[in-house]
Amino acid sequence: MGMLELRQAIAEKLRRENGIEADPEKEILAVAGASHGMAITLMTVLEAREEIIIPNPCTFSTWTGPNTWGPERFPFLVRPIMGSRSAGNP
């Protein structure tokens, strides 16, 4: 999925800079953002009525997306660690 020329450039970069061999036609997926990529991945590996755990808070698409294609969602509360940036500290 994704433009072949882009996937070929990614494969070349991985080979040249990271020493990783990847087939651009079978092993590289270029998508329009993280939510899109996660949705495609989850739709590929999950079947209807399987269960997934979703961190909360989460984005709207993370919560509603799986509802449209089958798995049962289980939220879990993610609490910020005191002193971390996510706890409101700069």
Sine and cosine of phi, psi and omega as CSV:
sin_phi,cos_phi,sin_psi,cos_psi,sin_omega,cos_omega
0.00,0.00,0.61,-0.79,-0.02,-1.00
0.98,-0.22,0.27,-0.96,-0.03,-1.00
-0.89,0.45,0.80,-0.60,-0.06,-1.00
-0.84,0.54,-0.66,0.75,-0.01,-1.00
-0.87,0.49,-0.62,0.78,0.04,-1.00
-0.92,0.40,-0.72,0.70,0.00,-1.00
-0.89,0.45,-0.59,0.81,0.06,-1.00
-0.91,0.40,-0.66,0.75,0.03,-1.00
-0.90,0.43,-0.63,0.78,0.04,-1.00
-0.90,0.44,-0.69,0.72,0.02,-1.00
-0.88,0.48,-0.66,0.75,0.01,-1.00
-0.91,0.42,-0.68,0.73,0.03,-1.00
-0.88,0.48,-0.71,0.71,0.02,-1.00
-0.87,0.49,-0.65,0.76,0.01,-1.00
-0.92,0.39,-0.75,0.66,-0.10,-1.00
-0.94,0.35,-0.74,0.67,-0.14,-0.99
-0.99,-0.11,-0.37,0.93,-0.10,-1.00
-0.85,-0.52,-0.12,0.99,-0.01,-1.00
0.93,0.37,0.44,0.90,-0.02,-1.00
-0.95,-0.31,0.82,-0.57,0.07,-1.00
-1.00,-0.03,0.83,-0.56,0.01,-1.00
-0.64,-0.77,0.72,-0.69,0.02,-1.00
-0.98,0.18,0.91,-0.42,-0.04,-1.00
-0.90,0.43,-0.33,0.94,-0.01,-1.00
-1.00,0.00,-0.35,0.94,-0.07,-1.00
-0.83,-0.56,-0.33,0.94,-0.16,-0.99
-0.83,-0.55,0.01,1.00,0.00,-1.00
-0.84,-0.55,0.74,-0.67,-0.01,-1.00
-0.85,-0.52,0.85,-0.53,0.04,-1.00
-0.94,-0.33,0.87,-0.50,-0.07,-1.00
-0.80,-0.60,0.16,-0.99,-0.05,-1.00
-1.00,-0.07,0.84,0.54,0.07,-1.00
0.89,-0.45,0.30,-0.95,-0.07,-1.00
-0.91,0.43,-0.66,0.75,-0.01,-1.00
-0.89,0.46,-0.67,0.74,0.03,-1.00
-0.88,0.47,-0.73,0.69,0.00,-1.00
-0.88,0.47,-0.69,0.72,0.02,-1.00
-0.91,0.42,-0.66,0.76,0.00,-1.00
-0.89,0.46,-0.72,0.70,0.01,-1.00
-0.88,0.47,-0.70,0.71,-0.01,-1.00
-0.88,0.47,-0.75,0.66,-0.02,-1.00
-0.91,0.42,-0.62,0.78,0.04,-1.00
-0.91,0.42,-0.46,0.89,0.00,-1.00
-0.97,0.24,-0.63,0.77,-0.14,-0.99
-0.99,-0.17,-0.33,0.94,-0.02,-1.00
-0.99,-0.15,0.50,-0.86,0.09,-1.00
-0.91,-0.41,0.31,-0.95,0.03,-1.00
-0.81,0.58,0.62,-0.79,0.03,-1.00
0.97,0.25,0.02,1.00,0.16,-0.99
-0.96,0.27,0.24,-0.97,-0.07,-1.00
-0.92,-0.38,0.64,-0.77,0.09,-1.00
-0.77,-0.64,0.55,-0.84,0.05,-1.00
-0.98,-0.19,0.77,-0.63,-0.04,-1.00
-0.86,-0.50,0.82,-0.57,0.04,-1.00
-0.91,0.41,0.60,-0.80,0.01,-1.00
-0.78,-0.63,0.84,-0.55,0.25,0.97
-0.96,0.27,0.44,-0.90,0.04,-1.00
-0.54,-0.84,0.12,-0.99,0.03,-1.00
-0.96,0.26,0.37,-0.93,0.01,-1.00
-0.84,0.54,-0.70,0.71,-0.04,-1.00
-0.93,0.36,-0.51,0.86,0.04,-1.00
-0.91,0.42,-0.61,0.79,-0.03,-1.00
-0.99,0.16,-0.70,0.72,-0.10,-0.99
-0.99,0.11,-0.51,0.86,-0.05,-1.00
-0.80,0.61,-0.83,0.55,-0.02,-1.00
-0.86,0.51,-0.45,0.89,0.01,-1.00
-0.88,0.48,-0.47,0.88,-0.07,-1.00
-0.99,0.10,-0.26,0.97,-0.05,-1.00
-0.79,-0.61,0.29,0.96,0.29,-0.96
0.84,-0.54,-0.70,0.71,-0.13,-0.99
-0.94,0.35,0.45,-0.89,0.06,-1.00
-0.99,0.14,0.75,-0.66,-0.07,-1.00
-0.99,-0.13,0.67,-0.74,0.08,-1.00
-0.80,-0.60,0.95,-0.32,0.02,-1.00
-0.98,0.18,0.51,-0.86,0.20,-0.98
-0.73,-0.68,0.62,-0.78,-0.07,-1.00
-0.97,0.23,0.80,-0.61,0.06,-1.00
-0.97,-0.23,0.88,-0.48,-0.01,-1.00
-0.97,-0.23,0.66,-0.75,0.02,-1.00
-0.92,0.39,0.53,-0.85,0.07,-1.00
-0.99,0.14,0.77,-0.64,-0.01,-1.00
-0.84,0.54,0.72,-0.69,-0.02,-1.00
1.00,-0.01,-0.13,0.99,0.01,-1.00
-1.00,0.03,0.29,-0.96,0.04,-1.00
-0.88,0.48,-0.55,0.84,-0.01,-1.00
-0.94,0.35,-0.27,0.96,0.04,-1.00
-1.00,0.07,0.14,0.99,0.03,-1.00
0.99,-0.11,0.07,1.00,0.04,-1.00
-1.00,0.06,0.65,-0.76,0.00,-1.00
-0.94,0.35,0.00,0.00,0.00,0.00
